[in-house]
Amino acid sequence: MSKIAVFAGSFDPFTVGHLDIVKRGAALFDEVYVLLAVNASKKYLLSESLRLEIVRKAVADIPNVKVDAFDGLTVDFMKRVGARFLLRGVRGAADVDYEQAVAWNNRVLFPDCETVLLSSAPEHLMVSSTVVRELLKAGIARTAEGRKKLSLYVPQAAISLLPNE
């Protein structure tokens, strides 16, 4: 039986930390789905289509990674694609506490779900989508120097897709 994992998130936007987790997960599992969580009631900076395009471009060179979007419970998507593993990245103790609660609830909803936590690489500990959104709102992508700085946060393949206003 194939070992299939799902790495779910809003990816608003997808960061180098996310990409690192995907690459490491792809080395552990036969197949990894990067699942763009869709929530119509949530306000995103980037559109769903742009977020999907960014993720697809960032993971294009990883052969066992697929990208999809889903409006519903992650465990329902996992059942649909035959995944038993939920891949998550953690940066610190607060993330671990949160992920433990989510893992417990996912096991209640889908007893076969195993959550696998990967610690962030040290160079990505301070990288978050929240920080990137604030930088984008402040206009960092308007200049070549700003886009160069963004490469510390966002996969190089995706920088040209980010809004510069």
C-alpha positions as CSV (number, residue, x, y, z in Angstrom):
1,M,0.0,0.0,0.0
2,S,1.3,3.5,-0.9
3,K,2.1,5.9,1.8
4,I,0.2,9.0,0.9
5,A,0.4,12.2,2.9
6,V,-1.5,15.5,2.8
7,F,0.1,18.8,3.7
8,A,-2.8,21.3,4.1
9,G,-2.9,25.0,4.6
10,S,-4.2,28.3,3.3
11,F,-0.8,29.1,1.9
12,D,-1.5,32.8,1.8
13,P,1.2,32.9,0.5
14,F,3.3,29.7,0.2
15,T,6.7,30.2,1.9
16,V,10.2,28.7,1.8
17,G,9.3,27.0,5.1
18,H,6.3,25.3,3.5
19,L,8.5,24.3,0.6
20,D,11.0,22.8,2.9
21,I,8.3,20.7,4.6
22,V,7.0,19.5,1.3
23,K,10.5,18.5,0.1
24,R,11.2,16.6,3.3
25,G,7.8,15.0,3.2
26,A,8.3,13.9,-0.4
27,A,11.4,12.0,0.7
28,L,9.4,10.2,3.4
29,F,6.2,9.4,1.5
30,D,5.3,7.8,-1.8
31,E,3.0,10.7,-2.6
32,V,2.3,14.1,-1.0
33,Y,-0.7,16.2,-1.7
34,V,-0.3,19.9,-1.0
35,L,-3.8,20.8,-0.2
36,L,-4.9,24.4,-0.5
37,A,-7.6,24.8,2.1
38,V,-10.5,26.9,0.8
39,N,-12.7,28.7,3.2
40,A,-15.2,31.1,1.6
41,S,-15.7,32.9,5.0
42,K,-12.0,33.7,5.4
43,K,-10.4,36.8,4.0
44,Y,-7.2,36.1,2.0
45,L,-4.7,38.5,0.6
46,L,-4.2,36.4,-2.5
47,S,-6.9,34.8,-4.6
48,E,-7.4,31.0,-4.6
49,S,-6.2,30.7,-8.2
50,L,-3.0,32.7,-7.5
51,R,-2.3,30.7,-4.4
52,L,-2.7,27.5,-6.4
53,E,-0.4,28.8,-9.2
54,I,2.3,29.8,-6.6
55,V,2.2,26.4,-5.0
56,R,2.3,24.5,-8.3
57,K,5.2,26.6,-9.6
58,A,7.1,26.1,-6.3
59,V,6.7,22.3,-6.2
60,A,6.9,21.7,-10.0
61,D,10.2,19.9,-9.8
62,I,9.2,17.4,-7.1
63,P,7.8,14.4,-9.0
64,N,5.7,12.8,-6.2
65,V,3.9,15.9,-5.2
66,K,0.4,16.9,-6.3
67,V,-1.4,20.1,-5.7
68,D,-5.1,20.4,-5.1
69,A,-7.7,22.7,-3.5
70,F,-10.6,21.5,-1.3
71,D,-13.5,23.2,0.5
72,G,-14.2,21.0,3.4
73,L,-12.6,19.0,6.2
74,T,-9.0,17.9,5.5
75,V,-9.8,14.4,6.7
76,D,-12.5,14.1,4.0
77,F,-10.0,15.0,1.4
78,M,-7.6,12.4,2.9
79,K,-10.3,9.7,2.6
80,R,-11.0,10.7,-1.0
81,V,-7.3,10.3,-2.1
82,G,-6.5,7.3,0.2
83,A,-4.1,9.3,2.5
84,R,-3.5,8.1,6.0
85,F,-0.8,10.7,7.0
86,L,-1.3,14.4,7.7
87,L,2.0,16.2,7.3
88,R,2.5,19.3,9.4
89,G,5.4,21.7,10.1
90,V,6.1,23.2,13.5
91,R,8.3,26.1,14.4
92,G,8.0,26.0,18.2
93,A,6.1,24.9,21.3
94,A,3.0,26.9,20.5
95,D,2.7,25.2,17.1
96,V,3.2,21.8,18.8
97,D,0.4,22.5,21.3
98,Y,-1.9,23.6,18.5
99,E,-1.1,20.6,16.3
100,Q,-1.6,18.2,19.1
101,A,-5.2,19.4,19.5
102,V,-5.8,19.3,15.8
103,A,-4.3,15.8,15.6
104,W,-6.6,14.6,18.4
105,N,-9.7,16.0,16.6
106,N,-8.6,14.5,13.2
107,R,-8.2,11.1,14.9
108,V,-11.8,11.3,16.2
109,L,-13.1,12.2,12.8
110,F,-10.8,9.7,10.9
111,P,-9.3,7.1,13.2
112,D,-6.7,6.1,10.5
113,C,-5.3,9.6,10.3
114,E,-1.7,9.8,11.6
115,T,-0.3,13.3,12.0
116,V,3.4,13.6,11.3
117,L,5.1,16.7,12.7
118,L,8.3,18.0,11.1
119,S,10.3,20.6,12.8
120,S,11.1,23.6,10.8
121,A,14.7,24.0,9.5
122,P,16.5,26.6,11.7
123,E,16.7,29.0,8.8
124,H,12.9,29.0,8.4
125,L,12.0,29.4,12.1
126,M,11.0,33.1,11.7
127,V,9.3,32.7,8.3
128,S,5.5,32.9,8.3
129,S,2.8,33.7,5.8
130,T,1.7,36.5,8.2
131,V,5.0,38.2,7.9
132,V,5.0,37.9,4.1
133,R,1.5,39.3,3.8
134,E,2.6,42.3,5.9
135,L,5.7,42.8,3.7
136,L,3.5,42.6,0.6
137,K,1.0,45.1,1.9
138,A,3.9,47.4,2.7
139,G,5.0,47.2,-1.0
140,I,8.2,45.3,-0.6
141,A,7.7,43.6,-4.1
142,R,7.8,47.0,-5.9
143,T,11.6,47.1,-6.1
144,A,14.3,44.7,-7.2
145,E,15.9,45.1,-3.8
146,G,12.6,44.2,-2.1
147,R,12.0,41.2,-4.3
148,K,15.5,40.0,-3.5
149,K,14.7,40.2,0.2
150,L,11.4,38.3,-0.4
151,S,13.5,35.4,-1.6
152,L,14.3,34.7,2.0
153,Y,10.6,34.1,2.6
154,V,9.1,32.9,-0.7
155,P,10.3,30.3,-3.1
156,Q,12.2,32.0,-5.9
157,A,10.0,30.4,-8.6
158,A,7.0,32.2,-7.1
159,I,8.3,35.7,-6.5
160,S,7.4,37.0,-9.9
161,L,3.7,35.9,-9.3
162,L,3.4,38.0,-6.1
163,P,1.5,41.3,-6.3
164,N,3.7,44.4,-6.2
165,E,1.2,46.9,-5.1
